[in-house]
Amino acid sequence: MAGSTRPFSRFEWLIAWRYLRARKAEGGVSTMTWISLIGIMLAVAALIITLAVRTGFRNEFVDTILGANAHVTVYQQSTVGANGQLANTIEDYLGKASVLGAVPGVTRAAPLVRAQVMANNRDNNAGVEVYGIRREDIMSIPRIADPETGRGDLARFEDGVSIGMQVARELGLLVGDRIKLISPNGVKTAFGTSPRVNTYEVVHIFNSGRYLIDKTRIYMPFPEAQSFFNREGVADEVELFIEDPEAVDDMTLPLLAAGGEGTLIWTWKDSSSGFLNALEIEDTVMFVLMSVLVLIASLNIISGLVMLVKNKTRDIGILRTMGLSQGSIMRVFFICGSLVGLIGTALGVVLGCLFALYFDSILATINELSGGQAWDASVRGVYRLPAELEWQDVMSAVGLSLFLSFGITIFPARRAARMNPVEALHND
């Protein structure tokens, strides 16, 4: 019989299924089975949720960077002017923008004037950074020009300024109000440099999705910024947007060659490298910690199988005397443990995916119950914490769970298979 039995025959599955449905009177095996199954289900669900939140947070963070900032910023190396002062402005900014915009992979090149000022409205003050930009260029920035998140009319940009949502909230401004900008580097006189003060109409309020940007940024028409910051005929930098931001490192050499001597570049990865590296380290640590949780849950299978083997000692002896090989006995108990791991993993995948799909609603409910303190954009940088399911993350969680479940099942199954049938019947 043993020689003619193929592995994982139907009767082996039937015996394993019968053992799994053992009654409470048979030593509490059924209870241990449920504990193991629920533990694996919750551990797999927690791992999937963690991976989904991790992916969603990184994607949201990167999207706010790419949707509201230049992918590459081009500067000019500092030179000594005729008056002996250092200057790093770009004189032929239109020509340089045209040359850089012609590099394959570049979708847009825009000259920019950038400076820091004090913003004021009545008794409210805030330090902000002003971006002088052309209207057609600001209209092409996704997160800034999005009509669904912004207020006002960006088509009237040349008549005023566009300010961040948090700037508007801090200064108490609405669309149509006027904002006062104070630059310390203003008009040069015989008695020194006096601050320059101008007021502008707020024609647009944007929501970039990034708290720090909305709190510190104001967009001003390019010609007005040149006049306000004494940049007549020059620009501070040229912003570039490229087709594939993730491959920005491959664009470095072509852009440097196109920019010519004295060209310096700064990519979005350079500006966010510290945070992105921290995210990668955190991802690795979180995956390891959650993997340990899955391992601990899987270890419950060993407890259940050890109890099962102990309670089925007499059955093992009878099956061996009937002709079942050690391999068949081992496969029976391996199926018992594997089914627990398989069913628990499947339920965990369902629970984890459902939680991730409705994560926004769940987090909103938690945030409401906690008085709005569960997610603070001023601390975390972004306004929302999305969860994005990716099949690679789900498959890695499934693979890890099944690997651990199947792996640890082998040890108690081998112990049952090596049991001597005579001793098993005698001891029983």
Protein Blocks (a to p, Z undefined) as FASTA:
>chain_A
ZZmpcghifklmmmmmmmmmpcfknoommmmmmmmmmmmmmmmmmmmmmmmmmmmmmmmm
mmmmmmmpcfbdcdddddddfkopacfbdfklmlmmmmmmmpghiabdcdddddddddde
hjaccddddddddfklmmmmmklmpmklmgcjfklmmmmccddfklmmmnopaehiacdd
ddfblcddfkbccddddddddfbdcdehpaklmmmgccddfklmmmmnopghiafbdcdd
dfblmlmmmmmmmmmmmnoghiacddfklmmmmmmmmmmmmmmmmmmmmmmmmmmmmmmm
mmmmmmmmmmmmmmmmmmmmnopafklmmmmmmmmmmmmmmmmmmmmmmmmmmmmmmmmm
mmmmmmmmnoopmpcfklnopabdcddddfklmmmmmmmmmmmmmmmmmmmmmmmmmpcf
klmmmmZZ
